[in-house]
Amino acid sequence: MKKIVLIALACCGVLSLSAKELKVLMIGNSFSASVHTYLPKMVEAGKTHKLKLANAYIGGCTLERHCRNIDAEKTQPDFKPYTFVVTGEKSRKEKLSVMIKADKWDIISIQQGSVHSSYKEKTHELAKKLMAFVKELAPQAEIVVHETWAYSANHGWFSKKGHIPGTRQQMHEMVKANYTELAKKHKLHMIPVGNAVQLFREKLPVKTVKYNKADLKKLVRPNVIDISGGDVVGKMSWRKDRKDPSKVVLSNDCIHLNDKGKYLQACVWYMFLFDAKITDLKLEYKDPSAELIRKCAAQAIAENK
């Protein structure tokens, strides 16, 4: 009996050592906001780890704008351009320094705005300034890089003559090279979401969906056209007009992750944060490509080590 008790206690010790309780702050934009969709649910379903997940974001915010905001808050006490979101809490407007000091964060992620994500000259020096600001206010936190992804093939960039990047593949290669170099230069870990997105595209060939404006004019709410072609990026939806909120317009989004993409993003983040395996992903996701999504996430993590 004594031997059995000792074995049981030893097992409990192993379990307690493997469990993690993390506080994570993301400094980003809408590409970090989507992490909230499935990651907290995934942690809850796993019943092993605990996570406080927060996001300091401005839609479309680039590193250049983050750095301008750092300078602005030094001279403007009421300057609160960020939406501060903590899972399960009411969001509020805040300045970056207050959010960084709001808790003893274990991990703070940074990322480039997607419009500049392909360009090293618009990333590295600005990232250095942001990281210095973070280290000053939160020296205990590990800074990590959240790798973003290439747009859907339907994006207007890829139909413009002479535009660089000129294809989705070219954008992926430029984004990956930019983030990889940034991480290596500063000896940072990288969360390889962009690579997982591309692996999915390669394993389940994505089609380019062609349509014309005449087709769109025929659509009546809530009907939409599936513009993803099977991709994890891209969706069409009805939303309030930014200029006139009383009107509802059709939005053709070739930039953000759709629901499958948000699940993929959560899988990558979960595996990264908790050193988890595919079998640790307990959140049920009903989609024919769910298993492939999990495998792509695991492969991206493995290739990133």
N, C-alpha and C positions, 0 to 999 in steps of 0.2 A: 504493500500500500504506500509506504514511504517513497519508494522508487517511482511509483506512478505519479505521486504529487510533485516530485522534483522534476519529472519530465514535463508535466503540465505547466509548471512555473517557468521552465526553460522555454517552452513554446510561447507562452505569454510574453516573455521577454523579447523574443524574436519579433513577435507581432508589433509590440510597442515600439521597437527600434525602427521597423519599416514604415510605420505610420508617420506622416508629416503634417505639420500645422503651419501653413504659409500665409503671409500677408503680401499681396502683390499689387503694385500700382503701375498702371500703363499710362505713359505720356504719349498721346497720339491723336487720333482723329476717328472717323467712322470705321476705318479698317481695324481699329482696336475695339471699338464699341461692339462689334459683332461677336467678340469673344464671350461676352456676357450671355449670349443666347443659349448655349449648351454647356459651357464649361462648369458653371456652378451646379447644374443638374447632374452632370457626369460625376462630380465629386460626391454629391449627395447619394447618388445611386451606388457608388463604390463602397460607401460606409466604412472607409478606412482612413481617409485623410480629411483635413479641414482646410478651408480656403476662404480668406477674405480678399475679394477681388474688387479693385477700384480702377476707375478710368478718368483721367484728366484729359478732356478732349475738346477740340473745336473742329467742326466738319471741314475736311480738306486741308487741315493745318500742316504746313511744311516745317522743316527744321528752321528755315529762315524766319518764319513767323514766330515759332517758339522762342527763338533768340531775341527777336524784337520785343516780345512780351516780357522777357526777363528784364530788359533794359527799361521798358515802360513802367513796370510796377515799382521800380526804385524811385520814380519821381511822381507817380500817381497812386496815392494810397487807396483810392476806391476803384482801381483798375482790376476788374474781375472778368476776364474774357472767357474763362473756361467753364464748361459744365463738368461738375465733379459728381461722378456716379459711383456708388458703392452698392453691390448686389444686396437687395432687400431693404435699402434705405431710400429716402426721398432725395432726389438730385438737387443740387444748388449751384449757383454761380460763385466762382472763387478765383483767386490768383494762384499761380503755380507754386510759389514758395509755401503758401499755407497748406496746400494739398500734400506737398512733399513732407512737411513736418507734421501732418495730421496723425501719423502713426509711425511705429517702428517697422517700416517695410523691410521685408526680407529680400524682395526682388523688385526692381523698377525697370520696366522695359521702355525702350525708345524705338522710334521708327521714322522714316522719311515719309512725307506726303507723297502719294502715288504719282502725282504729276511730275515730281522730280526724282522719283526712285531709280530711274535709269542712269542718272548723271552723278558721277563721282565728285565733280567740281562743285556741285550744289549740295553735297552731303557731308564730306569728311570734316572740314574745318568747323562747320556749324554744329555737327554732332559733338565735336570736341568741346565746344563752348557749353552746350547743354549738359554734357556729362560732368564738366567741372562744377556747374551750378548744383547738380544733383549730389555730387560727392561732398560738397561743402555743407549741404543741409541734411544729408542722410548718409553719413560715412559708413554706417553698418550695412547698407543695402548693396546687393550685387546688381550691377547694371547689365542688362542683356539686350540683345538686338532682336526685334520682331521683324522677320523677313516677310515683306509683302509680296504681291503676285502680279503677273502680267494680266492686262485687260482681256476681255472677251474679243474674239476675232471680229465682231461686228463694230468695234469701236471706230469712230471717225478718223483717228490718227492713221489707221492702217489703210485708208483709202486716199490719203493725201500724198501727192507726188513729192518725193524728196524729204518727207518727214522721217526723223530718226527718233525712236525706233519705227521701222516701217512695217514690221510684222509682229504677230504675237510671240513667235519663237524668238525673234531678235530682242523684244522687250524682256522676255524671261531671262535670256542670257545676260543682258545688261544689268537687270535688277539683281540677279544672283551674284554676279561678279562684284557689284557695288557693295552689297551687304556683306559678302564673304570677306572682302578686303577690309571693310570697316571693322568687322569682328576680329580678324587676325591682327590688324594694326594695334588694337587696344586690348587684345587678349580677352575678348568677351565671348560668352556663349551666345549662340544664335538659335532662335526658334524657327525652324525651317518650313514655315507655312507655304511660302511661294514655291518651294521645291516639291512639296506634297501635292500642290495644285497641278503642277506640270506633270508629275508622275501619273496622276489620275488621267490627265488628257492623253498621255501616251498609251496607257493601258486600256482605256476605253475611248477610242478615237471620237473626237468631238466634231460635229458637223457645223458648218457655217449656215445659219438660217437666213435666207434671203427673203425680203419682203419690200413692198413699196409703200409710199405715203397713202396711196389710194386704199390699200388694205387697212391701214390704221384708221382712216376716216370712217370706215364701215363698222368699226368696233363700238359696241355699246356696253357701258359699265354693267357688270363687273368683268366682262369678257376681255381676254388678253391673248396675245400670241406668245407661245413659248420660244423665246429667242436664244435660249441657252444651247440648243442642239446637243444636250446631254452634258454640257459643261457644268462645273461647280461655280462658275462666275457668270453673271448676267441674268436679268429678269425684267419682265415688264409688269407694271402695276399702275393702279390709279392712285393719285395723291392730290392734296390740296395745292393749288397754284401759289407759288411763292409771292407773286405780285398781287394776286387777288385771292385770298384764302376762301372766299365764298364760292369759288369755282373749283371743279375737280378736273385734272388733266391727266393724260396718259404719259407715264414716265418710262422711257426706254433706258434701262440701267445696264451698261456694259462694263461697269467698273467693280461693283461690289459683289461679294459672295451671295449666292442664293442659299436656300435652306440646306441643301446638300453641302455646299461650301462651308457654311457655318458649323455644321457637324464635323466636317473634315478639320477645320481650324481648331475646334475644341479637342479633337483626338490628338492632334499634334501638341497642343499646349499641355494637355493632361499627361501625355507620355514624357514630355520634357520636364515638367515641374516635379513629377512624382517618380521619375525613372520607371515608368510602368510599361507593361507589355500589352499586347492585343487582348489577352485573356482578362486583363484588369479593367477593360472598358465595359462596364456593366449597364450603361444606359442603353435601353432598347431604341433602335432607330429603324423605322419601317420604310425601307426603300430597297429595291432590287440590287442597288450598287453599294449597300451598307458595308458588306464584308470587304469589297474592293477599297472602299474609302479607308477603312481601318488598316488594311495592308499597306496602302500608299503612305499613310501617316507613319506607320512603323518603319517603312523603308527610308523615308525622309529623315527620321530620327537616327537610324542606323548609319546612313551615309554621312550624317553631320558630325559623327563622333570622331 
